[in-house]
Amino acid sequence: MATTKEHFLQFIASLPRLIRIIIVTFFTLMLVATIFPLVDHIYIRFFFTESTTIVPSLVTVVIGALFYLWGWMTYVGMVGTKPTARNMILWYFVLGGVVTVLALGLLIYGVYDLSIPTETA
């Protein structure tokens, strides 16, 4: 008899390719939304110089690209192939779910406040 985990893995592995691509893209965007305030905070607090202002963006892009690549290789696969139901896909979904909850929590909490404090003279 198959367990709930096996049923879930079979279900997500059998989704159409376009849906799998959208899921991987969504999880990657949620990861980037979760880490960019942290990367910016660390950079501004410890490493800021005028000549290295692009560094936090590059760090965030590299982390996002690696997560996307992991999702692509693990879950999307190459054209014409179907992913096999394996635990690595489950781990990807667990981590994707965690970063989605964190990103939504940070959004609700107000970490993504786009207003920049200005100094008055």
C-alpha positions, -999 to 999 in steps of 0.1 A, spaced: 0 0 0 14 34 -10 18 61 17 7 97 15 42 108 8 44 84 -22 11 96 -35 22 132 -32 55 125 -49 37 107 -77 12 136 -81 38 163 -83 61 142 -106 32 137 -130 23 174 -134 27 188 -169 61 203 -178 49 239 -179 34 236 -144 67 222 -131 85 252 -146 61 276 -130 65 259 -96 103 260 -98 102 297 -109 78 306 -81 99 289 -54 130 306 -67 113 340 -66 102 333 -30 137 324 -20 151 356 -36 124 376 -18 134 360 15 171 364 13 175 398 -3 168 418 29 193 397 48 220 400 21 214 438 19 215 442 57 248 422 60 263 441 31 253 476 44 263 469 79 297 452 73 309 457 38 295 489 22 317 509 0 307 531 -29 326 510 -54 309 477 -45 272 486 -45 264 458 -70 277 430 -47 244 423 -28 226 420 -61 251 396 -74 251 375 -43 213 373 -44 213 364 -81 238 336 -77 219 321 -48 186 323 -68 202 309 -99 217 279 -79 183 272 -64 166 274 -98 192 251 -113 186 226 -84 149 227 -91 153 224 -128 176 194 -126 156 178 -98 121 185 -108 117 198 -143 142 177 -162 151 179 -198 126 181 -227 107 149 -231 116 134 -198 94 130 -167 109 133 -133 109 102 -111 92 104 -78 121 106 -54 129 121 -21 150 150 -36 118 164 -51 101 162 -17 130 181 -1 128 207 -28 91 212 -21 96 213 16 123 240 12 102 258 -14 72 258 10 93 271 39 108 300 19 73 308 6 59 310 41 90 331 52 86 355 22 49 360 30 56 365 67 83 391 59 59 408 36 32 409 62 57 420 89 68 448 68 105 440 60 99 450 24 91 486 32 101 505 1 100 539 17 135 552 23 139 574 53 151 609 44 170 633 66 155 667 70 178 697 72 
